[in-house]
Amino acid sequence: IAGSINMPMQSVPQSLEAIRKLQSDAELVVICHHGARSMYVAQFLQHQGFDDLINLRGGIDAWSRQVDPTVPVY
């Protein structure tokens, strides 16, 4: 997805300051393959004080099927 940044789930807790800088510029959309792991990350970020974020329900798989079929699924 254009403009996206790949950040593995396990690196999120130690990357909070970098994520705060990203959120100052734009709304955060958290994604994963099917939306389950990103839901946990979104909840974690909300508990850390982030409020302008979205979990992409259905993940990149749903995005590819429903929005942009050029995005490969894995």
PyMOL Python script that loads the backbone (N, CA, C, O; Angstrom):
from pymol import cmd

cmd.read_pdbstr("""\
ATOM      1  N   ILE A   1       0.861  -1.167   0.000  1.00  0.00           N
ATOM      2  CA  ILE A   1       0.000   0.000   0.000  1.00  0.00           C
ATOM      3  C   ILE A   1       0.905   1.226   0.000  1.00  0.00           C
ATOM      4  O   ILE A   1       1.793   1.355   0.843  1.00  0.00           O
ATOM      5  N   ALA A   2       0.674   2.109  -0.939  1.00  0.00           N
ATOM      6  CA  ALA A   2       1.518   3.302  -1.080  1.00  0.00           C
ATOM      7  C   ALA A   2       1.586   4.087   0.225  1.00  0.00           C
ATOM      8  O   ALA A   2       0.564   4.325   0.869  1.00  0.00           O
ATOM      9  N   GLY A   3       2.781   4.484   0.606  1.00  0.00           N
ATOM     10  CA  GLY A   3       2.984   5.280   1.807  1.00  0.00           C
ATOM     11  C   GLY A   3       3.058   4.481   3.093  1.00  0.00           C
ATOM     12  O   GLY A   3       3.243   5.053   4.167  1.00  0.00           O
ATOM     13  N   SER A   4       2.918   3.170   2.999  1.00  0.00           N
ATOM     14  CA  SER A   4       2.931   2.357   4.218  1.00  0.00           C
ATOM     15  C   SER A   4       4.360   2.082   4.675  1.00  0.00           C
ATOM     16  O   SER A   4       5.308   2.145   3.892  1.00  0.00           O
ATOM     17  N   ILE A   5       4.482   1.779   5.948  1.00  0.00           N
ATOM     18  CA  ILE A   5       5.772   1.438   6.546  1.00  0.00           C
ATOM     19  C   ILE A   5       5.625   0.072   7.195  1.00  0.00           C
ATOM     20  O   ILE A   5       4.732  -0.135   8.017  1.00  0.00           O
ATOM     21  N   ASN A   6       6.495  -0.858   6.831  1.00  0.00           N
ATOM     22  CA  ASN A   6       6.463  -2.199   7.407  1.00  0.00           C
ATOM     23  C   ASN A   6       7.142  -2.176   8.766  1.00  0.00           C
ATOM     24  O   ASN A   6       8.319  -1.832   8.874  1.00  0.00           O
ATOM     25  N   MET A   7       6.396  -2.545   9.807  1.00  0.00           N
ATOM     26  CA  MET A   7       6.953  -2.596  11.147  1.00  0.00           C
ATOM     27  C   MET A   7       6.479  -3.895  11.801  1.00  0.00           C
ATOM     28  O   MET A   7       5.298  -4.025  12.121  1.00  0.00           O
ATOM     29  N   PRO A   8       7.375  -4.850  12.000  1.00  0.00           N
ATOM     30  CA  PRO A   8       6.970  -6.105  12.628  1.00  0.00           C
ATOM     31  C   PRO A   8       6.345  -5.874  14.008  1.00  0.00           C
ATOM     32  O   PRO A   8       6.749  -4.979  14.751  1.00  0.00           O
ATOM     33  N   MET A   9       5.365  -6.690  14.322  1.00  0.00           N
ATOM     34  CA  MET A   9       4.607  -6.574  15.568  1.00  0.00           C
ATOM     35  C   MET A   9       5.518  -6.498  16.793  1.00  0.00           C
ATOM     36  O   MET A   9       5.287  -5.687  17.689  1.00  0.00           O
ATOM     37  N   GLN A  10       6.538  -7.330  16.832  1.00  0.00           N
ATOM     38  CA  GLN A  10       7.398  -7.386  18.011  1.00  0.00           C
ATOM     39  C   GLN A  10       8.256  -6.136  18.187  1.00  0.00           C
ATOM     40  O   GLN A  10       8.808  -5.922  19.266  1.00  0.00           O
ATOM     41  N   SER A  11       8.380  -5.305  17.148  1.00  0.00           N
ATOM     42  CA  SER A  11       9.183  -4.090  17.278  1.00  0.00           C
ATOM     43  C   SER A  11       8.362  -2.881  17.723  1.00  0.00           C
ATOM     44  O   SER A  11       8.927  -1.822  17.997  1.00  0.00           O
ATOM     45  N   VAL A  12       7.054  -3.020  17.796  1.00  0.00           N
ATOM     46  CA  VAL A  12       6.189  -1.884  18.135  1.00  0.00           C
ATOM     47  C   VAL A  12       6.481  -1.313  19.527  1.00  0.00           C
ATOM     48  O   VAL A  12       6.619  -0.095  19.645  1.00  0.00           O
ATOM     49  N   PRO A  13       6.584  -2.129  20.591  1.00  0.00           N
ATOM     50  CA  PRO A  13       6.794  -1.538  21.920  1.00  0.00           C
ATOM     51  C   PRO A  13       8.035  -0.649  22.024  1.00  0.00           C
ATOM     52  O   PRO A  13       7.999   0.382  22.696  1.00  0.00           O
ATOM     53  N   GLN A  14       9.119  -1.032  21.373  1.00  0.00           N
ATOM     54  CA  GLN A  14      10.330  -0.214  21.457  1.00  0.00           C
ATOM     55  C   GLN A  14      10.378   0.885  20.399  1.00  0.00           C
ATOM     56  O   GLN A  14      11.357   1.628  20.328  1.00  0.00           O
ATOM     57  N   SER A  15       9.348   0.999  19.588  1.00  0.00           N
ATOM     58  CA  SER A  15       9.309   2.007  18.519  1.00  0.00           C
ATOM     59  C   SER A  15       8.251   3.077  18.761  1.00  0.00           C
ATOM     60  O   SER A  15       7.856   3.774  17.826  1.00  0.00           O
ATOM     61  N   LEU A  16       7.786   3.219  19.997  1.00  0.00           N
ATOM     62  CA  LEU A  16       6.677   4.133  20.274  1.00  0.00           C
ATOM     63  C   LEU A  16       6.980   5.579  19.893  1.00  0.00           C
ATOM     64  O   LEU A  16       6.106   6.264  19.364  1.00  0.00           O
ATOM     65  N   GLU A  17       8.188   6.055  20.146  1.00  0.00           N
ATOM     66  CA  GLU A  17       8.510   7.451  19.805  1.00  0.00           C
ATOM     67  C   GLU A  17       8.472   7.667  18.295  1.00  0.00           C
ATOM     68  O   GLU A  17       7.959   8.683  17.824  1.00  0.00           O
ATOM     69  N   ALA A  18       9.012   6.719  17.538  1.00  0.00           N
ATOM     70  CA  ALA A  18       8.967   6.828  16.075  1.00  0.00           C
ATOM     71  C   ALA A  18       7.522   6.793  15.582  1.00  0.00           C
ATOM     72  O   ALA A  18       7.169   7.507  14.643  1.00  0.00           O
ATOM     73  N   ILE A  19       6.696   5.973  16.206  1.00  0.00           N
ATOM     74  CA  ILE A  19       5.286   5.881  15.811  1.00  0.00           C
ATOM     75  C   ILE A  19       4.570   7.184  16.142  1.00  0.00           C
ATOM     76  O   ILE A  19       3.724   7.634  15.369  1.00  0.00           O
ATOM     77  N   ARG A  20       4.896   7.800  17.281  1.00  0.00           N
ATOM     78  CA  ARG A  20       4.282   9.092  17.637  1.00  0.00           C
ATOM     79  C   ARG A  20       4.592  10.146  16.575  1.00  0.00           C
ATOM     80  O   ARG A  20       3.728  10.950  16.226  1.00  0.00           O
ATOM     81  N   LYS A  21       5.817  10.143  16.065  1.00  0.00           N
ATOM     82  CA  LYS A  21       6.181  11.101  15.011  1.00  0.00           C
ATOM     83  C   LYS A  21       5.379  10.840  13.743  1.00  0.00           C
ATOM     84  O   LYS A  21       4.956  11.780  13.070  1.00  0.00           O
ATOM     85  N   LEU A  22       5.168   9.567  13.416  1.00  0.00           N
ATOM     86  CA  LEU A  22       4.360   9.232  12.241  1.00  0.00           C
ATOM     87  C   LEU A  22       2.929   9.713  12.418  1.00  0.00           C
ATOM     88  O   LEU A  22       2.329  10.249  11.486  1.00  0.00           O
ATOM     89  N   GLN A  23       2.381   9.522  13.615  1.00  0.00           N
ATOM     90  CA  GLN A  23       0.984   9.879  13.834  1.00  0.00           C
ATOM     91  C   GLN A  23       0.785  11.381  13.787  1.00  0.00           C
ATOM     92  O   GLN A  23      -0.318  11.836  13.486  1.00  0.00           O
ATOM     93  N   SER A  24       1.809  12.165  14.074  1.00  0.00           N
ATOM     94  CA  SER A  24       1.633  13.614  14.010  1.00  0.00           C
ATOM     95  C   SER A  24       1.392  14.074  12.579  1.00  0.00           C
ATOM     96  O   SER A  24       0.835  15.149  12.358  1.00  0.00           O
ATOM     97  N   ASP A  25       1.807  13.266  11.608  1.00  0.00           N
ATOM     98  CA  ASP A  25       1.629  13.617  10.198  1.00  0.00           C
ATOM     99  C   ASP A  25       0.375  13.016   9.585  1.00  0.00           C
ATOM    100  O   ASP A  25      -0.171  13.576   8.634  1.00  0.00           O
ATOM    101  N   ALA A  26      -0.096  11.885  10.108  1.00  0.00           N
ATOM    102  CA  ALA A  26      -1.214  11.191   9.459  1.00  0.00           C
ATOM    103  C   ALA A  26      -1.857  10.200  10.419  1.00  0.00           C
ATOM    104  O   ALA A  26      -1.273   9.808  11.430  1.00  0.00           O
ATOM    105  N   GLU A  27      -3.068   9.810  10.074  1.00  0.00           N
ATOM    106  CA  GLU A  27      -3.757   8.764  10.813  1.00  0.00           C
ATOM    107  C   GLU A  27      -3.000   7.451  10.628  1.00  0.00           C
ATOM    108  O   GLU A  27      -2.490   7.178   9.541  1.00  0.00           O
ATOM    109  N   LEU A  28      -2.925   6.642  11.674  1.00  0.00           N
ATOM    110  CA  LEU A  28      -2.257   5.351  11.576  1.00  0.00           C
ATOM    111  C   LEU A  28      -3.261   4.267  11.219  1.00  0.00           C
ATOM    112  O   LEU A  28      -4.350   4.199  11.789  1.00  0.00           O
ATOM    113  N   VAL A  29      -2.884   3.427  10.275  1.00  0.00           N
ATOM    114  CA  VAL A  29      -3.674   2.255   9.925  1.00  0.00           C
ATOM    115  C   VAL A  29      -2.787   1.049  10.178  1.00  0.00           C
ATOM    116  O   VAL A  29      -1.719   0.920   9.579  1.00  0.00           O
ATOM    117  N   VAL A  30      -3.225   0.173  11.060  1.00  0.00           N
ATOM    118  CA  VAL A  30      -2.450  -1.001  11.444  1.00  0.00           C
ATOM    119  C   VAL A  30      -2.996  -2.192  10.660  1.00  0.00           C
ATOM    120  O   VAL A  30      -4.199  -2.454  10.671  1.00  0.00           O
ATOM    121  N   ILE A  31      -2.098  -2.913   9.980  1.00  0.00           N
ATOM    122  CA  ILE A  31      -2.546  -4.045   9.164  1.00  0.00           C
ATOM    123  C   ILE A  31      -1.671  -5.271   9.408  1.00  0.00           C
ATOM    124  O   ILE A  31      -0.531  -5.166   9.862  1.00  0.00           O
ATOM    125  N   CYS A  32      -2.225  -6.413   9.100  1.00  0.00           N
ATOM    126  CA  CYS A  32      -1.483  -7.673   9.074  1.00  0.00           C
ATOM    127  C   CYS A  32      -2.135  -8.530   7.997  1.00  0.00           C
ATOM    128  O   CYS A  32      -2.862  -8.007   7.152  1.00  0.00           O
ATOM    129  N   HIS A  33      -1.893  -9.805   8.010  1.00  0.00           N
ATOM    130  CA  HIS A  33      -2.421 -10.675   6.962  1.00  0.00           C
ATOM    131  C   HIS A  33      -3.947 -10.734   6.970  1.00  0.00           C
ATOM    132  O   HIS A  33      -4.580 -10.491   5.942  1.00  0.00           O
ATOM    133  N   HIS A  34      -4.545 -11.057   8.125  1.00  0.00           N
ATOM    134  CA  HIS A  34      -6.003 -11.185   8.195  1.00  0.00           C
ATOM    135  C   HIS A  34      -6.668 -10.249   9.197  1.00  0.00           C
ATOM    136  O   HIS A  34      -7.894 -10.260   9.308  1.00  0.00           O
ATOM    137  N   GLY A  35      -5.910  -9.445   9.926  1.00  0.00           N
ATOM    138  CA  GLY A  35      -6.490  -8.464  10.836  1.00  0.00           C
ATOM    139  C   GLY A  35      -6.476  -8.818  12.307  1.00  0.00           C
ATOM    140  O   GLY A  35      -6.839  -7.984  13.137  1.00  0.00           O
ATOM    141  N   ALA A  36      -6.069 -10.026  12.659  1.00  0.00           N
ATOM    142  CA  ALA A  36      -6.080 -10.424  14.073  1.00  0.00           C
ATOM    143  C   ALA A  36      -4.894  -9.834  14.842  1.00  0.00           C
ATOM    144  O   ALA A  36      -5.085  -9.218  15.891  1.00  0.00           O
ATOM    145  N   ARG A  37      -3.687 -10.015  14.337  1.00  0.00           N
ATOM    146  CA  ARG A  37      -2.508  -9.479  15.030  1.00  0.00           C
ATOM    147  C   ARG A  37      -2.529  -7.959  15.051  1.00  0.00           C
ATOM    148  O   ARG A  37      -2.139  -7.342  16.042  1.00  0.00           O
ATOM    149  N   SER A  38      -2.985  -7.357  13.960  1.00  0.00           N
ATOM    150  CA  SER A  38      -3.051  -5.895  13.937  1.00  0.00           C
ATOM    151  C   SER A  38      -4.063  -5.374  14.951  1.00  0.00           C
ATOM    152  O   SER A  38      -3.901  -4.268  15.467  1.00  0.00           O
ATOM    153  N   MET A  39      -5.105  -6.152  15.246  1.00  0.00           N
ATOM    154  CA  MET A  39      -6.070  -5.758  16.270  1.00  0.00           C
ATOM    155  C   MET A  39      -5.371  -5.659  17.628  1.00  0.00           C
ATOM    156  O   MET A  39      -5.615  -4.717  18.383  1.00  0.00           O
ATOM    157  N   TYR A  40      -4.504  -6.623  17.940  1.00  0.00           N
ATOM    158  CA  TYR A  40      -3.762  -6.577  19.202  1.00  0.00           C
ATOM    159  C   TYR A  40      -2.816  -5.378  19.246  1.00  0.00           C
ATOM    160  O   TYR A  40      -2.696  -4.720  20.280  1.00  0.00           O
ATOM    161  N   VAL A  41      -2.148  -5.093  18.136  1.00  0.00           N
ATOM    162  CA  VAL A  41      -1.244  -3.945  18.085  1.00  0.00           C
ATOM    163  C   VAL A  41      -2.038  -2.648  18.244  1.00  0.00           C
ATOM    164  O   VAL A  41      -1.608  -1.754  18.973  1.00  0.00           O
ATOM    165  N   ALA A  42      -3.174  -2.532  17.582  1.00  0.00           N
ATOM    166  CA  ALA A  42      -4.005  -1.327  17.697  1.00  0.00           C
ATOM    167  C   ALA A  42      -4.466  -1.135  19.142  1.00  0.00           C
ATOM    168  O   ALA A  42      -4.452  -0.014  19.650  1.00  0.00           O
ATOM    169  N   GLN A  43      -4.870  -2.212  19.803  1.00  0.00           N
ATOM    170  CA  GLN A  43      -5.280  -2.112  21.207  1.00  0.00           C
ATOM    171  C   GLN A  43      -4.107  -1.687  22.087  1.00  0.00           C
ATOM    172  O   GLN A  43      -4.269  -0.855  22.979  1.00  0.00           O
ATOM    173  N   PHE A  44      -2.929  -2.256  21.838  1.00  0.00           N
ATOM    174  CA  PHE A  44      -1.735  -1.869  22.588  1.00  0.00           C
ATOM    175  C   PHE A  44      -1.459  -0.381  22.402  1.00  0.00           C
ATOM    176  O   PHE A  44      -1.207   0.332  23.373  1.00  0.00           O
ATOM    177  N   LEU A  45      -1.506   0.089  21.156  1.00  0.00           N
ATOM    178  CA  LEU A  45      -1.240   1.501  20.885  1.00  0.00           C
ATOM    179  C   LEU A  45      -2.278   2.403  21.546  1.00  0.00           C
ATOM    180  O   LEU A  45      -1.932   3.472  22.049  1.00  0.00           O
ATOM    181  N   GLN A  46      -3.538   1.990  21.553  1.00  0.00           N
ATOM    182  CA  GLN A  46      -4.567   2.778  22.240  1.00  0.00           C
ATOM    183  C   GLN A  46      -4.254   2.887  23.728  1.00  0.00           C
ATOM    184  O   GLN A  46      -4.433   3.951  24.319  1.00  0.00           O
ATOM    185  N   HIS A  47      -3.789   1.801  24.340  1.00  0.00           N
ATOM    186  CA  HIS A  47      -3.426   1.836  25.762  1.00  0.00           C
ATOM    187  C   HIS A  47      -2.200   2.713  26.009  1.00  0.00           C
ATOM    188  O   HIS A  47      -1.968   3.152  27.136  1.00  0.00           O
ATOM    189  N   GLN A  48      -1.421   2.968  24.967  1.00  0.00           N
ATOM    190  CA  GLN A  48      -0.250   3.835  25.075  1.00  0.00           C
ATOM    191  C   GLN A  48      -0.594   5.293  24.773  1.00  0.00           C
ATOM    192  O   GLN A  48       0.290   6.150  24.758  1.00  0.00           O
ATOM    193  N   GLY A  49      -1.874   5.577  24.531  1.00  0.00           N
ATOM    194  CA  GLY A  49      -2.310   6.957  24.320  1.00  0.00           C
ATOM    195  C   GLY A  49      -2.550   7.357  22.882  1.00  0.00           C
ATOM    196  O   GLY A  49      -2.869   8.517  22.617  1.00  0.00           O
ATOM    197  N   PHE A  50      -2.410   6.443  21.952  1.00  0.00           N
ATOM    198  CA  PHE A  50      -2.698   6.745  20.551  1.00  0.00           C
ATOM    199  C   PHE A  50      -4.207   6.694  20.356  1.00  0.00           C
ATOM    200  O   PHE A  50      -4.865   5.752  20.797  1.00  0.00           O
ATOM    201  N   ASP A  51      -4.754   7.711  19.694  1.00  0.00           N
ATOM    202  CA  ASP A  51      -6.201   7.723  19.529  1.00  0.00           C
ATOM    203  C   ASP A  51      -6.655   7.815  18.080  1.00  0.00           C
ATOM    204  O   ASP A  51      -7.801   7.484  17.777  1.00  0.00           O
ATOM    205  N   ASP A  52      -5.802   8.249  17.195  1.00  0.00           N
ATOM    206  CA  ASP A  52      -6.189   8.415  15.791  1.00  0.00           C
ATOM    207  C   ASP A  52      -5.618   7.258  14.975  1.00  0.00           C
ATOM    208  O   ASP A  52      -4.702   7.441  14.173  1.00  0.00           O
ATOM    209  N   LEU A  53      -6.180   6.051  15.191  1.00  0.00           N
ATOM    210  CA  LEU A  53      -5.678   4.891  14.465  1.00  0.00           C
ATOM    211  C   LEU A  53      -6.814   3.945  14.121  1.00  0.00           C
ATOM    212  O   LEU A  53      -7.879   3.955  14.737  1.00  0.00           O
ATOM    213  N   ILE A  54      -6.548   3.136  13.125  1.00  0.00           N
ATOM    214  CA  ILE A  54      -7.534   2.188  12.605  1.00  0.00           C
ATOM    215  C   ILE A  54      -6.862   0.832  12.457  1.00  0.00           C
ATOM    216  O   ILE A  54      -5.713   0.746  12.023  1.00  0.00           O
ATOM    217  N   ASN A  55      -7.576  -0.224  12.814  1.00  0.00           N
ATOM    218  CA  ASN A  55      -7.156  -1.579  12.483  1.00  0.00           C
ATOM    219  C   ASN A  55      -7.854  -1.943  11.177  1.00  0.00           C
ATOM    220  O   ASN A  55      -9.082  -1.895  11.101  1.00  0.00           O
ATOM    221  N   LEU A  56      -7.097  -2.302  10.159  1.00  0.00           N
ATOM    222  CA  LEU A  56      -7.680  -2.690   8.872  1.00  0.00           C
ATOM    223  C   LEU A  56      -8.277  -4.087   9.012  1.00  0.00           C
ATOM    224  O   LEU A  56      -7.575  -5.091   8.891  1.00  0.00           O
ATOM    225  N   ARG A  57      -9.580  -4.132   9.269  1.00  0.00           N
ATOM    226  CA  ARG A  57     -10.263  -5.421   9.444  1.00  0.00           C
ATOM    227  C   ARG A  57     -10.138  -6.257   8.177  1.00  0.00           C
ATOM    228  O   ARG A  57     -10.334  -5.763   7.067  1.00  0.00           O
ATOM    229  N   GLY A  58      -9.816  -7.508   8.361  1.00  0.00           N
ATOM    230  CA  GLY A  58      -9.635  -8.405   7.225  1.00  0.00           C
ATOM    231  C   GLY A  58      -8.222  -8.404   6.686  1.00  0.00           C
ATOM    232  O   GLY A  58      -7.860  -9.265   5.884  1.00  0.00           O
ATOM    233  N   GLY A  59      -7.415  -7.440   7.120  1.00  0.00           N
ATOM    234  CA  GLY A  59      -6.011  -7.379   6.762  1.00  0.00           C
ATOM    235  C   GLY A  59      -5.727  -7.121   5.290  1.00  0.00           C
ATOM    236  O   GLY A  59      -6.598  -6.718   4.519  1.00  0.00           O
ATOM    237  N   ILE A  60      -4.473  -7.368   4.934  1.00  0.00           N
ATOM    238  CA  ILE A  60      -4.035  -7.140   3.559  1.00  0.00           C
ATOM    239  C   ILE A  60      -4.743  -8.091   2.606  1.00  0.00           C
ATOM    240  O   ILE A  60      -4.915  -7.782   1.427  1.00  0.00           O
ATOM    241  N   ASP A  61      -5.153  -9.245   3.112  1.00  0.00           N
ATOM    242  CA  ASP A  61      -5.888 -10.197   2.290  1.00  0.00           C
ATOM    243  C   ASP A  61      -7.206  -9.580   1.816  1.00  0.00           C
ATOM    244  O   ASP A  61      -7.529  -9.644   0.630  1.00  0.00           O
ATOM    245  N   ALA A  62      -7.963  -8.988   2.733  1.00  0.00           N
ATOM    246  CA  ALA A  62      -9.236  -8.349   2.367  1.00  0.00           C
ATOM    247  C   ALA A  62      -8.993  -7.127   1.485  1.00  0.00           C
ATOM    248  O   ALA A  62      -9.750  -6.882   0.545  1.00  0.00           O
ATOM    249  N   TRP A  63      -7.933  -6.353   1.782  1.00  0.00           N
ATOM    250  CA  TRP A  63      -7.612  -5.175   0.966  1.00  0.00           C
ATOM    251  C   TRP A  63      -7.391  -5.592  -0.485  1.00  0.00           C
ATOM    252  O   TRP A  63      -7.899  -4.957  -1.409  1.00  0.00           O
ATOM    253  N   SER A  64      -6.632  -6.659  -0.670  1.00  0.00           N
ATOM    254  CA  SER A  64      -6.341  -7.126  -2.021  1.00  0.00           C
ATOM    255  C   SER A  64      -7.600  -7.612  -2.735  1.00  0.00           C
ATOM    256  O   SER A  64      -7.778  -7.351  -3.924  1.00  0.00           O
ATOM    257  N   ARG A  65      -8.465  -8.311  -2.024  1.00  0.00           N
ATOM    258  CA  ARG A  65      -9.690  -8.831  -2.648  1.00  0.00           C
ATOM    259  C   ARG A  65     -10.740  -7.750  -2.889  1.00  0.00           C
ATOM    260  O   ARG A  65     -11.454  -7.804  -3.890  1.00  0.00           O
ATOM    261  N   GLN A  66     -10.848  -6.764  -1.985  1.00  0.00           N
ATOM    262  CA  GLN A  66     -11.952  -5.816  -2.048  1.00  0.00           C
ATOM    263  C   GLN A  66     -11.587  -4.437  -2.583  1.00  0.00           C
ATOM    264  O   GLN A  66     -12.452  -3.730  -3.098  1.00  0.00           O
ATOM    265  N   VAL A  67     -10.322  -4.044  -2.471  1.00  0.00           N
ATOM    266  CA  VAL A  67      -9.937  -2.677  -2.828  1.00  0.00           C
ATOM    267  C   VAL A  67      -8.967  -2.638  -3.999  1.00  0.00           C
ATOM    268  O   VAL A  67      -9.218  -1.963  -4.998  1.00  0.00           O
ATOM    269  N   ASP A  68      -7.863  -3.358  -3.878  1.00  0.00           N
ATOM    270  CA  ASP A  68      -6.807  -3.262  -4.883  1.00  0.00           C
ATOM    271  C   ASP A  68      -6.252  -4.645  -5.210  1.00  0.00           C
ATOM    272  O   ASP A  68      -5.342  -5.122  -4.532  1.00  0.00           O
ATOM    273  N   PRO A  69      -6.787  -5.290  -6.236  1.00  0.00           N
ATOM    274  CA  PRO A  69      -6.331  -6.641  -6.572  1.00  0.00           C
ATOM    275  C   PRO A  69      -4.886  -6.713  -7.058  1.00  0.00           C
ATOM    276  O   PRO A  69      -4.352  -7.810  -7.220  1.00  0.00           O
ATOM    277  N   THR A  70      -4.243  -5.571  -7.293  1.00  0.00           N
ATOM    278  CA  THR A  70      -2.831  -5.609  -7.682  1.00  0.00           C
ATOM    279  C   THR A  70      -1.920  -5.850  -6.484  1.00  0.00           C
ATOM    280  O   THR A  70      -0.746  -6.177  -6.657  1.00  0.00           O
ATOM    281  N   VAL A  71      -2.450  -5.692  -5.265  1.00  0.00           N
ATOM    282  CA  VAL A  71      -1.658  -5.958  -4.063  1.00  0.00           C
ATOM    283  C   VAL A  71      -1.581  -7.470  -3.878  1.00  0.00           C
ATOM    284  O   VAL A  71      -2.613  -8.128  -3.740  1.00  0.00           O
ATOM    285  N   PRO A  72      -0.373  -8.028  -3.873  1.00  0.00           N
ATOM    286  CA  PRO A  72      -0.258  -9.488  -3.745  1.00  0.00           C
ATOM    287  C   PRO A  72      -0.654  -9.959  -2.352  1.00  0.00           C
ATOM    288  O   PRO A  72      -0.431  -9.266  -1.360  1.00  0.00           O
ATOM    289  N   VAL A  73      -1.238 -11.132  -2.297  1.00  0.00           N
ATOM    290  CA  VAL A  73      -1.545 -11.768  -1.013  1.00  0.00           C
ATOM    291  C   VAL A  73      -0.504 -12.851  -0.772  1.00  0.00           C
ATOM    292  O   VAL A  73       0.133 -13.336  -1.708  1.00  0.00           O
ATOM    293  N   TYR A  74      -0.343 -13.214   0.458  1.00  0.00           N
ATOM    294  CA  TYR A  74       0.660 -14.226   0.803  1.00  0.00           C
ATOM    295  C   TYR A  74       0.052 -15.293   1.656  1.00  0.00           C
ATOM    296  O   TYR A  74       0.739 -16.235   2.050  1.00  0.00           O
TER     297      TYR A  74
END
""", "prot")
cmd.dss("prot")
cmd.show_as("cartoon", "prot")
cmd.util.cbc("prot")
cmd.orient("prot")
